[in-house]
Amino acid sequence: MTAKALQYAEEQLGVHKVYEGTINLLADLDKVLADLDTAQDRRRELNEHYSDREVELIDEMRSIHVSMSDTRFNSEMKLWKRKDTKLMRIQLDINKVLSEVQGLEYDADLTKLRIRVGAARLEELGGYLNYLAAIKATTSTTTAT
């Protein structure tokens, strides 16, 4: 009886398979979160570069258009920013990193969900495992006497 019950727990219920899968997911989550942190650092760095270039562009244009009113200058600045190749390149890089961050956040959320499912399955199997342990203990006690 015990051997069949243990065999059923391993082969049919996949007790160790669920446990090992959940542990592997924890390692996957750690890697995804590390990659996410790196991507977020890169995004912050690119945002700083963007802001720095904006200031440079304002300085350049203000020195060229000294007599332009602030209202007109601000209006023109929007156009100049859209045409500035350095800002465009930085914005493209920011968009790529944002896409990467969103993908990594999705991966992290999905991995967390899979871990919760695995943990719930292990909890569900917990009662059965206690039952098997009791059977094993009873069988080994009766076999010893």
C-alpha positions, 0 to 999 in steps of 0.5 A: 500500500505504501509503495503504491501511494508513494508511487502515485504521489510521485508519478501521478501528482508530481509532488517533487516536480511541482516543488522543483518547478517552483524553486526554479521559478524563484531563480527565474524571478531573481534574474528577471528582477535583476534585469528589470533593475538594470533596465530601469537604471538605464532608463533613468540615465537616458532621461538625464541625457535627454534633460541635459540635451534639452538644456544645451538646445535651449542655450544654443537657440537662446544665443541665436534668437536673443530678441525673440519673445519668451512666448514665441521662443517656447513655441518654437522650442517645441519644434526645435526639440522635435527636429534635434537629431540628438534628442531624437536618438535619445528618445528612441533609446528611451522608448526601447528601454521603456519597452524592455522595462514593460516586458520585464515587468510582465515577465516578473508578474507572470513568474510571480503568478506561476510561483503562487500557483506552484505554492498553492499546489504544494499546499494542496498536496500538503494534506496528502503528504501528511497522509502518506507520511502517516501511512509510511510511519504506520507501515514501518512500525507494523513491519518492525514488530 
